[in-house]
């Protein structure tokens, strides 16, 4: 089983793109098909809810509710593992630390379009890198 923390920017990009074969869409398709099990906690789900409902993004409310419900229902909940690694934006720390916690379960990654927001680590990957790992 493959586990991943999906950064909010990946979800947003998958909803905004017109390219149905983009890496962000393929990552989310892997979540929808349960090929990838999302790793979540209450803080991550709260950020998903906040960002996906921002009016200026003009995202389809039904799709957003589907994604939030799916992540809530199939996601594995983890408490963050404390890390001393510097994170440029403290609100992103929870994504990194939940991915760290998920690694205790097996093959877990943090999938993000903003690599510079996280410490360098082998498990922090771009959507394209994650698709390559999955063979999709």
N, C-alpha and C positions, 0 to 999 in steps of 0.2 A: 504494500500500500504506500502511496506517496501522499505526503501531507505538505500543506503550504499555508503560510500567512499571505494573504493577498492584500497588498497595499491598496489603499483607496484609489490612488491615481490609476491603477490598472483597471479597476472596475469602471471608473469614469471614462477612461479612454476607450474601453470596449463599447460603451454606450454611445459615445460621440462619433466614432469612426464610421466611415461609409465603406471601408474595406473589410468585407466579411471574412477575409483570410488573414487579417492582421494577427500578430502574436497575442495582443491583448484579448481579442475575440476567441482565439484558440485556447488561451488559458482559461477563460470563463466557460467555454464549452466543456473543457475537461472537468471543471467544478460541477456544471449542470449534469454531466453524465456520471458523476461520482468517481471518475478516474482519479481525481485529486480530492482529498478530503481537506476542507479548510480548517485552519486552526484559528480560534477566536477567543475572545473574552468580552466582558461587558464594555470595556473602554473601546475596543476595536469596533464592536457593533454600534456603539454610540457615535463613533466617528463616521461610520458608513451612513447611519441615519442622518446625521447632520449634513454631511457633504452632498449626499444624493438628493437631498431636499432643497438645496440652495437654488433659489429662483433663477439666478443669472445663468445657471447651467442649462436650463430648459430641458431637463431629462424627462422621459416618459414616466409619470408617477406609478403606473402599473408595473412596469419593468423594475423600477427601483424597489417597490414593495416586494415583488417576487424575489429579487436578489437578497434583500434583507431577511426575508422569511426563510429562504433556502439556507443562507449562512447561519441563521439562528438554529434551524432544525437539524441540519446535517453536520454543522461544525463541531469539532471537538474543542471543549473548553479547557484552557490552560491558564494557570496563574503565571505571571511573568517570572522568569529566573533573573535575579538581580545580576547586573553586569556593570563593571567599572568602565566599559568601553565608552569613549566620548561619542555622543550623538549630537549633531549640529542643532537639531530642534527637539527639545525634550518631549514634545507631544508624539514624536515618532518612536521614542524609546520602547513603548509598549509593543510595537510591531516586532522589533528586534528581539526583545526579551521573551515574547511568546514563541517566536520561532526557535529560540534557544531551548525553551522548555519542551517544545515539540520534538526536538532532536532526541530526547530520551525515548521517544516512541518509535523512532526509525528514521527513514529518509524524509527529512523536513527541510523546507526552504522558505525564504522570504522573497516573494516576487514583487519587484518594484520597478517603476520607470524612473525613479530618482535615486540612483546608486550613491550619489554624493550625500544623501541624507543619512546614510548608515555607515558604520565602521566596515572596513574591508573584511570580508569573511567568505569562505567558500560556499556557504549556504545562502548568501545574498546574491540573487540573480535577477537579470532583466527578464521580461516576458519572452523575448526571443531565445535567450539561453535556457529558460525553463522548458520551452517547447522542444528545443533540441534534446534536453535531458529526457523528456517524455517520448520523443520520437514522433511528434505530431507537427 
